[in-house]
Amino acid sequence: MTDTRRTVRLTVNGEDVEQEVPVRLLLSDFLRATLGLTGTHVGCEHGVCGCCTVLLDGEPVRSCLLFAVQTAGHEIKTVEGLAPSGGPLHPLQSAFREEHALQCGFCTPGFLMTLVPFMQDHPDPTDTEIREALSGNLCRCTGYQNIVAAVRRAAQTTQQPEEAAP
Amino acid sequence: MTTRWFGQPVRRNEDERFLTGHGNYVDDINPPGSLHAAVLRSPLAHARITRIDVEAARTLPGVVAVWTWQELGDVWRPSPMVVPNDALTHPRTQYPLARDTVNYVGEAVAFVVAQDRSIAEDACDLIEVDYEPLPAVIDLEEAVAEGTPLVHEDVPGNVAAVLTQQVGDVERAFAEADHVFEERLYLERSAGQPMETRAIVAQWDDIERVLTMWDTTQAPLSIRNGLAVLLGLPENAVRVVAPDVGGGFGTKIMMFYPEEVLVPLAALRLHRPIKWAEDRREHLIASNHERGQVHYASIAVRSDGTILGVKDVFLHDAGAYTPYGIVVPIVTSTQLPGPYRLPNYFSESRTVYTNRVPVTPYRGAGRPHGCFVMERLVDLVAGELGMDRAEVRFKNFIQPDEFPWDVGLTFQDGAPTRYDSGNYPEGLRQALDAIDYQGFRQMQEGLRKQGRYVGLGMASYVEGTGIGPYEGAHVRVDGTARRVVVATCVGTQGQGHQTSFAQIVADELGVRPDQVEITTGDSRSMNWGSGTYASRSAVVTGNAVGSASRAVRDKAAALASELFEANPDDIEFEDERVFVKGSPEFGLPIWDIAVVANPIRYAYGTQAEQAIRLLKTREGPPLPEGTDPGLEARKYFSPPQATFASGNHAAIVEVDPETGTVSILKYVAVHDCGRVINPMIVEGQVHGGVAQGIGGSFYERLVYDREGQPLSTTFLDYLIPTAMEVPEIECRHVETPSPLNPLGIKGAGEAGVIPVPALMAQALDDALGPFNVRVREMPLNPGEIRALVRDGL
């Protein structure tokens, strides 16, 4: 039970990070508690709910299933890195708002981080493709319908700017 | 009031912070110097504790405190009986830590505080507890059988309460009926399972002498009031904040979960901030569950399908304690009649202790069970009499001109179950139209020829919402910040209160909803109130917000009439301006009116400076007697009784009889929650409720083995529906305004979930008609559906 500690060096949202961490520290806890990036949420800590999804070298991963030390030398992107502070929202973020694709907001960062690479690979997805892409993330509030609509909208609006709603 | 914003799908004020990762959930709060707590829980469902040895845990480096019941002193008290009832003859509530016996797997036994969570959990592993196992009472029907062991030694027969309610003369109705049909019906346990588990951070502030607790509760004021008593602190020395909360669904309202006592006590005693966050396994085994009832129901009818009476005797699984008394079985029994005329009705519930997690309301709160029973009985009537199931429903619906309709029962709030308004036939007509009930039979027959089995289900419910006692709101125009600031103290868990309440304010004061800042869930901003439950916040707090906004408007109009020498009735509010009707040049921004309303008159801005000069010098004090400075008001709304929302859902499902899998091809929800503040938000609530109902019909199940070991301890075992299982839901609104509140609104939060198991049962029966399937329990997994197909043949 004595801690073994190790120094990790990685990139988080474009910034270099160097930190000594216990080897048993989960990536999710490292992001949230050590770096203060609390936008990444922890819903189950066993890799099912997807709330803690972040990008590792551009690919979605469950940060509760990785140790911080495993990410040494890699590039992590969290929800905080999607829209620079004060800047415009990412098209997916705007579409989520327009379509009411979030209620309590707890699962939302995980959905966004799952969808960012999906949208890159599927610029014009079908509803079936969207639902399959979402099926690894749990949402308890929305019934998913408006999340599907938000992905559709984001796909449309990446081509043409949208009109503001009330 | 113009209704520029009320009724519009206004996008939410709360979204931007959630979308950018800047929400403020309890587990995001990290006061410097925090210690971390973990709870040691019982591994057995029923056992006597013979020894607890904490020495090894105490000496582990990094451990700050290890407590058993002995260390709790005066705080070691049973949690309060929140909702007493004469029928509850044997209430039992839980202590923060178990002493002599444990009564369910997951019950708190010891509490550890350490430098970090990992060390706290390591220390839990070092605590030695000797248990002498006792026989566990798990099965609900066995629990009341002769000779069954007892959960609590002093509760004979494991029965906490027997509640009977009666309308009319049931025996006579059954004697005179042409037909009587009966059925045993069962709904298994499931639970809210919000994506955010419970969490608490508590901190004692030595400078302000205030204990602050950030808690994922739905009822921060109730927790504050109780905690102050328990800890011996004045109310104003305890502040409870429910910041952003990641879903609640009823699970997060409890007086108290053990950690809601232990964590603040540790903060007080150790003078350090303390953090505790539940993991999912703890949430599944130790946060409250619901559903879990077995009904023995019968219905008496005439040959033409007219319902004469219903008898329903049921067992309600309370789990090991009854912190909510018999609220859930009361709701089941009073909401069972639903939209139907039921002149004769007898209901008897027995609330039964078992060695499982306590049961407290989860979205629907007893209604899905009642709806399941009534709708299954109506289906039985249609089936046995060879009548069309829609026809039986239309024949027995309460008609639109029959309101108010007195069901003849006492509701959960102690007031009569009196339906205030509704239009049930219109709702079902719309649902059947949207699902194409007329064309369905042909489609069904066509598909059957191809070997495909589709079925249609329909179900209706009535939901009492918006119960008292009251809620309040404080509305203030902050002229210098150019914002309207509103304080309420209901918790918010995703319902969009910060938007829908803002819409109400915006209409009264002529501002935009995004200029209105709504505080929720902070006991410091509102001293009186109750919480978010029973689909009540929009109704009760919404009307308080409306009333306080109206008072602010009246005050601003009076001041403007003085400034512009006009009649107060001629003052209008629009686009942030307060002006004389027909003469918009005589007007000022509402923000400047707010500045002028303060006689200290720090007139920031030239317009306000000029406005102050318009004020005539008055005799007497600058603040005339009976007036308050500023544009602000505090109002409360206390409804006389519940207001009754309703809905009619219909769906078409396809079942594969070989694999037992079900897919939902089409789903329609027609919903009546009176006047709709924000249809986008209401539809979102319906979608989420239906998704939970689908979970409760086919996927979600809290399984225990015969020794009381919970087997659904991860999300791999407890299956939350994903985007692959939840279909597109078509929503339609029927609006019958409530006459019981000024805004005409009814609650909407829980509605979606209520009819789903009833509807799915009927759809399965219909799809599997060739196999003579009749569904009598929910949820059903594919294996169980296959067994129904096999046994029906």
Interface residues (C-beta under 8 A of the other chain):
Chain A: M1 P22 R24 R32 A33 G36 L37 T38 G39 T40 H41 V42 G43 C44 E45 H46 V48 C49 C51 T78 V79 E80 L82 A83 L89 Q93 F96 R97 E98 H100 L102 Q103 C104 G105 F106 C107 T108 P109 L112 I130 R131 E132 L134 S135 G136 N137 L138 C139 R140 C141 T142 G143 Y144 Q145 N146 I147 V148 A165 P166
Chain B: Q8 P9 V10 R11 R12 E14 D15 E16 R17 F18 L19 T20 G21 H22 G23 Y25 D27 D28 N30 L60 S118 I119 D122 G192 Q193 P194 M195 E196 T197 D244 V245 G246 G247 F249 D279 R280 Q493 G494 Q495 G496 M680 I681 E683 G684 H687 G688 G689 V690 A691 Q692 T714 F715 L716 I720 T722 A723 M724 V726 E728 I729
